[in-house]
Amino acid sequence: MEFCTYQAASACDLPKYSTTDRVDAFWTAMSHIKDPATDQPAYPNLCQFAKHILLIPHSNAYCETLFSIVRKITTDTRSSLGRCKEGHASTTVYKDTHGIRNTLCGILATKINIFKDVNTSCHSWNPDAKLLAKAKSATYTALSQRQ
């Protein structure tokens, strides 16, 4: 019913929108329109549905990139990222909650975010002493907990 009401509404009753505006801003403005008879939101379900539709990614390229990064990180040369109770390297990311999963999440977050705001490449980046001290401390703590 809301969609029919929306389609029947005149353009002057709806928020102004141009092709340079963000679509989510339009639907946020739409959610603030009130029904004059009830003083309730006129299009609550339609606005919520539109916002949920906007959350769907346009492609799976970002997910595929993450899978590729994970595949490159969890190699045989890095088999000590996490250990199962039997002492063998963990074969799945979720099997060993405290070992491979936390390490993998940390490596992924670093790979994705470390150069996001900095205009430099990984080859020319030099971490500061404070960051190195934190990394060494975290490594020592993690290794101490494994024993």
Steps between C-alpha positions, in 0.01 A plus 500: 500500500785740582653448157171586328470814713860590414436453128186712517668782695584816308863604460449810714400278797825299478855611591698667224742261330754538223736245348792650695329439837558189707217251480516417872456870583183503287354203685595651835312815401210281389488336841438842659184566295194477723148398412294816569203301632688291759826695545680166459771429239332468161739239353670312788512156336590629154786711638635215708477263203682749272779548756542122530517466122776763495708279732530225240840524331508564127739213444689236692842640407574622853411160650710322239791729584469407869487128418811541287683680782398232752619226263837673465533550878411144606772308319711205608783740585271664753367182652583623850232771491285274713516149641225250562491307826681211327792732418441509123449821309139611495333427166212746530489859612232437762631179656750665734326808641798645684778413258455520127176699503634791705830497315326485164262784592795711613694438179192573287425823686860608457514417129171676429533810719866580554549711186143620464561855627869525420625595155784250494577148390589207723859507370569855615302495827695505828304427819568727794659374822171510693329269249793258504496491881127418500549228238784340695297512822195341333717230342666419833161482675351275231799265501499486882133397502565213257740322734 
